[in-house]
Amino acid sequence: MTDELHGETEQFWEGHYRGQGRVWSGRANPVLVDVAGSLRPRTALDLGCGEGGDAVWLAQQGWRVTAVDVSATALDRAATLAAEAGVRIDFQQHDLARTFPEGAFDLVSAQYLHSPVEFPRDRVLRMAARAVASSGLLLIVGHASAAPWSWNHKPHTRFPTPEEVLAALDLSPWQWRTERLGTPERLGTGPNGESATVTDNVVAVRRLVRRWPD
Ligand SMILES: C[S@@+](CC[C@H](N)C(=O)[O-])C[C@H]1O[C@@H](n2cnc3c(N)ncnc32)[C@H](O)[C@@H]1O
């Protein structure tokens, strides 16, 4: 696992986290709370877990969580958050462009899994779909617009629409049902307390229960 980590991706994200104190709020992302809050907790995979706000929240709801990031510093902070919250999480370090956690999960969550360094996002999200257990859910939340304080805030940045994300997953309609496809707005808060309305792209697809022929 760790020996496969190399290259710009790890350098960029390690630099991002090491260069400052805690980056994110530690709170779970609102769409995840909205979607997973009504699900029966089973096994969950958090891809690009960062400092662990979502993973800890899921574990507190009773999910058995595996959480993955490329940055060792982010994972250390996430493990500290989990210890403070008194929950156990299986943290794994992967560059998802190279290696992917083993197993099948009832919930696979990718929250703002964007990267300014080269990242085969569509391919990784297709692997995420393959990791969804029978009748499980894949939830992808991404930016549709970047907050003014974000490193993503460049005039020409274009984020894929939910429809484009869904199309790139290339899922069979016989095996998957789309449960959410939309662009909700939320009020985001920046590192200095500033706020702005930002738009998210949300895709939630459920793998249908496998039916064997009689
Ligand atoms: C924008 S942050 C989102 C963090 C978290 N999901 C959240 O919503 O707060 C993207 C995260 O994905 C991770 N990441 C980016 N590229 C990755 C890769 N190739 N493999 C694993 N993690 C990656 C980064 O280290 C970072 O923690």
The ligand as a MOL file (V3000), in Angstrom:
LIG
                    3D

  0  0  0     0  0            999 V3000
M  V30 BEGIN CTAB
M  V30 COUNTS 27 29 0 0 0
M  V30 BEGIN ATOM
M  V30 1 C -11.0710 18.5880 -1.4160 0
M  V30 2 S -10.4900 17.4120 -0.2650 0 CHG=1
M  V30 3 C -11.9900 16.7410 0.4290 0
M  V30 4 C -11.7800 16.0950 1.7650 0
M  V30 5 C -13.0440 15.5090 2.4290 0
M  V30 6 N -13.6890 14.5060 1.6140 0
M  V30 7 C -14.0080 16.6070 2.7780 0
M  V30 8 O -15.0860 16.6860 2.1790 0
M  V30 9 O -13.6720 17.4150 3.6500 0 CHG=-1
M  V30 10 C -9.9390 16.0960 -1.3330 0
M  V30 11 C -9.2640 14.9800 -0.5590 0
M  V30 12 O -8.9640 13.9360 -1.4570 0
M  V30 13 C -7.6510 13.4620 -1.2010 0
M  V30 14 N -7.0990 12.9640 -2.4650 0
M  V30 15 C -6.8280 13.6740 -3.5760 0
M  V30 16 N -6.3030 12.8740 -4.5230 0
M  V30 17 C -6.2540 11.6320 -4.0040 0
M  V30 18 C -5.8050 10.3790 -4.4860 0
M  V30 19 N -5.2780 10.2550 -5.7050 0
M  V30 20 N -5.9180 9.2870 -3.6710 0
M  V30 21 C -6.4360 9.4180 -2.4220 0
M  V30 22 N -6.8720 10.5840 -1.9070 0
M  V30 23 C -6.7790 11.6770 -2.6880 0
M  V30 24 C -6.8950 14.6620 -0.6700 0
M  V30 25 O -5.7680 14.3360 0.1110 0
M  V30 26 C -7.9740 15.3830 0.1250 0
M  V30 27 O -7.9780 14.9800 1.4700 0
M  V30 END ATOM
M  V30 BEGIN BOND
M  V30 1 1 1 2
M  V30 2 1 2 3
M  V30 3 1 2 10
M  V30 4 1 3 4
M  V30 5 1 4 5
M  V30 6 1 5 6
M  V30 7 1 5 7
M  V30 8 2 7 8
M  V30 9 1 7 9
M  V30 10 1 10 11
M  V30 11 1 11 12
M  V30 12 1 11 26
M  V30 13 1 12 13
M  V30 14 1 13 14
M  V30 15 1 13 24
M  V30 16 1 14 15
M  V30 17 1 14 23
M  V30 18 2 15 16
M  V30 19 1 16 17
M  V30 20 1 17 18
M  V30 21 2 17 23
M  V30 22 1 18 19
M  V30 23 2 18 20
M  V30 24 1 20 21
M  V30 25 2 21 22
M  V30 26 1 22 23
M  V30 27 1 24 25
M  V30 28 1 24 26
M  V30 29 1 26 27
M  V30 END BOND
M  V30 END CTAB
M  END
